[in-house]
């Protein structure tokens, strides 16, 4: 991708899109990775991370880990801390709805490829969403202790 001109290196492996990059951003986007990794990220990663930066209650920054890639509204490999007094996103509901669609299509593909029914293939679960929820955590930010909801979107795992 051609990284936006607004993406600035602020440390050897840290890049930032300032809060004004997209209207409504409450915090900047911070991307962690080498220049090569960041430049190879799909442009939707930064667009989605900028969207996350508009969420009510978001604290400090919308973060992208070095393996970030675009997801379903929230980049996979994205991290956001949300102050529960200022706003809450329902990570479990977003994840559950998206992954129900993915599971349905994956089952269709598997039954087509193997020419057997789901029952014959003994497939019970294709995707486990239980790991994809927000967790209440305490962190020191700006010199003071804060209670936050942290949402980490991990890479999907497939189970048979």
C-alpha positions as a Markdown table, in Angstrom:
| # | Residue | x | y | z |
|---|---|---|---|---|
| 1 | Unk | 0.0 | 0.0 | 0.0 |
| 2 | Unk | 1.0 | 3.6 | -0.3 |
| 3 | Unk | 1.0 | 4.7 | 3.3 |
| 4 | Unk | -1.0 | 8.0 | 3.8 |
| 5 | Unk | 1.3 | 11.1 | 3.9 |
| 6 | Unk | -0.2 | 11.7 | 7.4 |
| 7 | Unk | 1.4 | 8.5 | 8.8 |
| 8 | Unk | 4.4 | 9.7 | 10.7 |
| 9 | Unk | 7.2 | 7.7 | 12.4 |
| 10 | Unk | 7.3 | 8.7 | 16.0 |
| 11 | Unk | 9.8 | 6.0 | 17.2 |
| 12 | Unk | 11.9 | 3.4 | 15.5 |
| 13 | Unk | 9.0 | 0.9 | 15.2 |
| 14 | Unk | 6.0 | 3.1 | 16.0 |
| 15 | Unk | 3.9 | 5.1 | 13.5 |
| 16 | Unk | 1.0 | 7.5 | 14.1 |
| 17 | Unk | -2.0 | 9.0 | 12.3 |
| 18 | Unk | -3.0 | 12.1 | 14.3 |
| 19 | Unk | -6.5 | 12.4 | 15.6 |
| 20 | Unk | -7.5 | 14.7 | 12.7 |
| 21 | Unk | -6.8 | 12.1 | 10.0 |
| 22 | Unk | -10.5 | 11.2 | 9.8 |
| 23 | Unk | -13.4 | 13.4 | 11.1 |
| 24 | Unk | -14.5 | 12.4 | 14.5 |
| 25 | Unk | -11.3 | 10.7 | 15.7 |
| 26 | Unk | -11.0 | 11.1 | 19.5 |
| 27 | Unk | -7.5 | 9.7 | 19.7 |
| 28 | Unk | -4.6 | 9.0 | 17.2 |
| 29 | Unk | -3.9 | 5.6 | 15.6 |
| 30 | Unk | -0.6 | 4.0 | 16.5 |
| 31 | Unk | 0.9 | 1.3 | 14.3 |
| 32 | Unk | 3.7 | -0.9 | 15.6 |
| 33 | Unk | 6.1 | -2.5 | 13.0 |
| 34 | Unk | 9.0 | -2.0 | 10.7 |
| 35 | Unk | 8.7 | 0.4 | 7.8 |
| 36 | Unk | 8.4 | -2.6 | 5.5 |
| 37 | Unk | 5.6 | -4.3 | 7.5 |
| 38 | Unk | 3.7 | -1.0 | 7.8 |
| 39 | Unk | 3.9 | -0.2 | 4.1 |
| 40 | Unk | 2.8 | -3.8 | 3.2 |
| 41 | Unk | -0.4 | -3.5 | 5.4 |
| 42 | Unk | -3.6 | -3.3 | 3.5 |
| 43 | Unk | -4.9 | 0.3 | 3.4 |
| 44 | Unk | -8.1 | -0.9 | 5.1 |
| 45 | Unk | -6.2 | -1.6 | 8.3 |
| 46 | Unk | -5.5 | 2.1 | 8.7 |
| 47 | Unk | -9.1 | 3.1 | 7.7 |
| 48 | Unk | -10.6 | 0.6 | 10.2 |
| 49 | Unk | -8.2 | 1.7 | 12.9 |
| 50 | Unk | -9.2 | 5.3 | 12.3 |
| 51 | Unk | -12.8 | 4.3 | 12.6 |
| 52 | Unk | -12.0 | 2.6 | 15.9 |
| 53 | Unk | -10.5 | 5.9 | 17.0 |
| 54 | Unk | -13.9 | 7.6 | 16.8 |
| 55 | Unk | -15.6 | 5.2 | 19.3 |
| 56 | Unk | -17.0 | 6.9 | 22.5 |
| 57 | Unk | -14.8 | 6.2 | 25.5 |
| 58 | Unk | -11.7 | 5.2 | 23.6 |
| 59 | Unk | -8.6 | 5.9 | 25.7 |
| 60 | Unk | -5.1 | 6.9 | 24.5 |
| 61 | Unk | -5.0 | 5.5 | 21.0 |
| 62 | Unk | -6.3 | 3.0 | 18.5 |
| 63 | Unk | -3.5 | 0.4 | 18.2 |
| 64 | Unk | -2.4 | -1.9 | 15.4 |
| 65 | Unk | 0.0 | -4.7 | 16.1 |
| 66 | Unk | 2.7 | -5.6 | 13.5 |
| 67 | Unk | 0.5 | -8.5 | 12.1 |
| 68 | Unk | -2.6 | -6.3 | 11.7 |
| 69 | Unk | -4.9 | -6.9 | 8.7 |
| 70 | Unk | -8.3 | -5.8 | 7.9 |
| 71 | Unk | -11.3 | -7.4 | 9.6 |
| 72 | Unk | -15.0 | -6.8 | 10.0 |
| 73 | Unk | -15.0 | -3.2 | 11.1 |
| 74 | Unk | -12.2 | -3.6 | 13.7 |
| 75 | Unk | -8.8 | -4.6 | 12.3 |
| 76 | Unk | -7.6 | -8.1 | 13.2 |
| 77 | Unk | -4.5 | -7.4 | 15.4 |
| 78 | Unk | -6.2 | -4.1 | 16.6 |
| 79 | Unk | -6.4 | -3.2 | 20.2 |
| 80 | Unk | -8.6 | -0.6 | 21.9 |
| 81 | Unk | -9.0 | 0.3 | 25.6 |
| 82 | Unk | -12.5 | 1.7 | 26.3 |
| 83 | Unk | -13.4 | 3.6 | 29.5 |
| 84 | Unk | -16.6 | 1.9 | 30.7 |
| 85 | Unk | -17.9 | 5.3 | 32.0 |
| 86 | Unk | -17.5 | 7.0 | 28.6 |
| 87 | Unk | -18.7 | 4.3 | 26.2 |
| 88 | Unk | -18.7 | 0.6 | 25.6 |
| 89 | Unk | -18.5 | -1.5 | 22.5 |
| 90 | Unk | -20.0 | -4.9 | 22.5 |
| 91 | Unk | -17.1 | -7.0 | 21.3 |
| 92 | Unk | -18.8 | -10.3 | 21.9 |
| 93 | Unk | -21.9 | -9.3 | 19.9 |
| 94 | Unk | -19.9 | -7.9 | 16.9 |
| 95 | Unk | -17.7 | -10.9 | 16.9 |
| 96 | Unk | -20.6 | -13.4 | 17.3 |
| 97 | Unk | -22.6 | -11.9 | 14.4 |
| 98 | Unk | -19.6 | -11.7 | 12.0 |
| 99 | Unk | -18.4 | -15.2 | 12.8 |
| 100 | Unk | -21.8 | -16.8 | 12.4 |
| 101 | Unk | -21.6 | -15.7 | 8.8 |
| 102 | Unk | -18.1 | -16.9 | 8.4 |
| 103 | Unk | -19.0 | -20.3 | 10.0 |
| 104 | Unk | -22.0 | -20.8 | 7.8 |
| 105 | Unk | -19.9 | -20.1 | 4.6 |
| 106 | Unk | -17.0 | -22.2 | 5.8 |
| 107 | Unk | -19.3 | -25.2 | 6.4 |
| 108 | Unk | -20.7 | -24.7 | 2.9 |
| 109 | Unk | -17.2 | -24.8 | 1.4 |
| 110 | Unk | -16.1 | -27.8 | 3.4 |
| 111 | Unk | -19.2 | -29.9 | 2.5 |
| 112 | Unk | -18.7 | -28.9 | -1.2 |
| 113 | Unk | -15.0 | -29.6 | -1.3 |
| 114 | Unk | -15.3 | -33.0 | 0.5 |
| 115 | Unk | -18.7 | -33.9 | -1.0 |
| 116 | Unk | -20.0 | -35.0 | 2.3 |
| 117 | Unk | -22.6 | -33.5 | 4.8 |
| 118 | Unk | -21.6 | -31.6 | 7.9 |
| 119 | Unk | -22.7 | -34.6 | 10.0 |
| 120 | Unk | -20.7 | -37.1 | 7.9 |
| 121 | Unk | -17.6 | -34.9 | 8.3 |
| 122 | Unk | -18.4 | -34.7 | 12.1 |
| 123 | Unk | -17.9 | -30.9 | 12.2 |
| 124 | Unk | -19.3 | -29.5 | 15.4 |
| 125 | Unk | -17.7 | -26.0 | 15.5 |
| 126 | Unk | -15.7 | -24.2 | 12.9 |
| 127 | Unk | -15.0 | -21.0 | 14.8 |
| 128 | Unk | -14.8 | -20.3 | 18.6 |
| 129 | Unk | -15.7 | -16.7 | 19.5 |
| 130 | Unk | -15.3 | -17.1 | 23.2 |
| 131 | Unk | -11.8 | -15.6 | 23.1 |
| 132 | Unk | -12.9 | -12.5 | 21.2 |
| 133 | Unk | -14.5 | -10.4 | 24.0 |
| 134 | Unk | -13.6 | -7.3 | 26.0 |
| 135 | Unk | -11.9 | -7.6 | 29.4 |
| 136 | Unk | -12.0 | -5.2 | 32.3 |
| 137 | Unk | -8.4 | -4.3 | 33.2 |
| 138 | Unk | -6.6 | -1.7 | 35.3 |
| 139 | Unk | -3.8 | 0.4 | 33.6 |
| 140 | Unk | -1.8 | 3.5 | 34.4 |
| 141 | Unk | -2.4 | 6.0 | 31.7 |
| 142 | Unk | -1.3 | 9.7 | 31.8 |
| 143 | Unk | 0.0 | 9.2 | 35.3 |
| 144 | Unk | -3.1 | 7.8 | 36.9 |
| 145 | Unk | -4.7 | 4.4 | 37.4 |
| 146 | Unk | -7.7 | 3.8 | 35.2 |
| 147 | Unk | -10.2 | 0.9 | 34.9 |
| 148 | Unk | -10.7 | 0.1 | 31.1 |
| 149 | Unk | -12.3 | -2.4 | 28.8 |
| 150 | Unk | -9.6 | -3.8 | 26.6 |
| 151 | Unk | -10.6 | -5.4 | 23.3 |
| 152 | Unk | -7.9 | -7.4 | 21.5 |
| 153 | Unk | -9.0 | -8.9 | 18.2 |
| 154 | Unk | -6.8 | -12.1 | 17.8 |
| 155 | Unk | -6.2 | -14.0 | 14.6 |
| 156 | Unk | -9.0 | -16.5 | 14.0 |
| 157 | Unk | -8.4 | -20.1 | 14.8 |
| 158 | Unk | -10.2 | -23.0 | 13.1 |
| 159 | Unk | -11.4 | -26.0 | 15.0 |
| 160 | Unk | -12.9 | -29.2 | 13.7 |
